[in-house]
Amino acid sequence: MRNIVLINKKDNVVTCLRAFVQGETLSINNKEIKLNADIPVFHKLAIADIGKSGLCYKYGEVIGCATTDIKAGDHVHMHNIESTRGRGDKKAPTSERGDKCN
């Protein structure tokens, strides 16, 4: 059974298909990732470090900006990511603007 959804090689965030417990270790792309927190089913997990204001990729698309440093193994949710979609005051980052959010 697959425990995560990883679609694109540039993804730094995956979706968990089951609940995970802090301390569990996953092997993703031949890399061992130890979970730093409990992660509920269908929530997101960082599989790479993402610096504050860094872009978060899921399914090969930007899903938001990190509001704080996120480490591989962290739970990614509204406490540490801000969506760039559906807001009138913020535009989604483009490749021309680099890998940081404004």
C-alpha positions as CSV (number, residue, x, y, z in Angstrom):
1,M,0.0,0.0,0.0
2,R,1.3,3.5,-0.9
3,N,1.4,5.7,2.2
4,I,2.0,9.0,0.4
5,V,1.3,10.7,-2.9
6,L,4.4,12.0,-4.7
7,I,3.7,13.1,-8.3
8,N,6.5,15.3,-9.6
9,K,10.3,15.3,-9.1
10,K,10.2,18.9,-8.0
11,D,7.7,18.3,-5.2
12,N,9.0,19.1,-1.8
13,V,5.6,18.3,-0.1
14,V,3.6,15.1,-0.3
15,T,0.1,14.1,0.8
16,C,-0.1,11.4,3.4
17,L,-2.7,8.6,2.7
18,R,-2.7,7.5,6.3
19,A,-2.0,9.1,9.7
20,F,1.6,9.1,10.7
21,V,3.2,9.2,14.2
22,Q,6.1,11.4,15.2
23,G,9.3,9.4,15.0
24,E,8.3,7.1,12.1
25,T,10.8,6.9,9.3
26,L,9.8,6.9,5.6
27,S,12.0,6.1,2.7
28,I,11.2,8.5,-0.1
29,N,13.3,8.7,-3.3
30,N,16.0,6.6,-1.5
31,K,16.2,9.2,1.3
32,E,15.2,8.4,4.9
33,I,12.9,11.0,6.4
34,K,12.1,10.9,10.1
35,L,8.8,12.5,11.0
36,N,9.1,15.5,13.4
37,A,5.4,15.5,14.3
38,D,2.2,13.5,14.1
39,I,0.6,14.0,10.7
40,P,-3.1,13.4,10.2
41,V,-4.4,11.5,7.2
42,F,-4.6,13.6,4.0
43,H,-2.4,16.3,5.4
44,K,1.0,17.3,3.9
45,L,4.5,16.3,4.8
46,A,7.7,18.1,3.8
47,I,10.2,15.8,2.1
48,A,12.9,18.5,1.8
49,D,13.9,21.5,3.8
50,I,12.0,24.7,2.7
51,G,13.3,28.0,3.9
52,K,11.1,30.8,5.2
53,S,9.4,32.4,2.1
54,G,10.4,29.4,0.0
55,L,8.0,27.9,-2.5
56,C,6.1,24.7,-1.6
57,Y,5.5,22.3,-4.5
58,K,2.9,19.6,-4.6
59,Y,1.9,17.8,-7.8
60,G,4.6,19.9,-9.6
61,E,2.7,23.1,-8.8
62,V,3.3,25.9,-6.3
63,I,0.8,25.5,-3.5
64,G,2.0,28.3,-1.3
65,C,4.9,30.0,0.5
66,A,6.5,28.9,3.7
67,T,5.8,31.3,6.6
68,T,8.6,29.8,8.6
69,D,11.5,27.5,8.0
70,I,10.2,24.0,7.4
71,K,12.4,20.9,7.8
72,A,12.1,17.6,6.0
73,G,9.7,15.5,8.2
74,D,7.6,18.5,9.3
75,H,3.8,18.6,9.1
76,V,2.9,21.2,6.4
77,H,-0.4,22.9,7.0
78,M,-1.9,26.4,7.6
79,H,0.5,27.0,10.6
80,N,3.6,27.1,8.4
81,I,2.4,27.7,4.8
82,E,0.4,30.5,3.2
83,S,-1.5,29.9,0.0
84,T,-0.9,32.1,-3.0
85,R,-4.1,31.0,-4.6
86,G,-7.5,32.7,-4.3
87,R,-6.1,35.9,-2.8
88,G,-6.6,39.3,-4.4
89,D,-3.6,40.8,-2.6
90,K,-1.0,38.2,-3.6
91,K,0.0,36.7,-7.0
92,A,1.3,33.2,-7.3
93,P,5.1,33.2,-7.8
94,T,6.3,32.6,-11.3
95,S,9.6,31.0,-12.4
96,E,10.8,34.5,-13.6
97,R,10.6,35.7,-10.0
98,G,12.8,32.9,-8.6
99,D,12.2,30.5,-5.8
100,K,11.0,32.9,-3.1
101,C,7.6,34.4,-2.4
102,N,7.2,38.2,-2.0
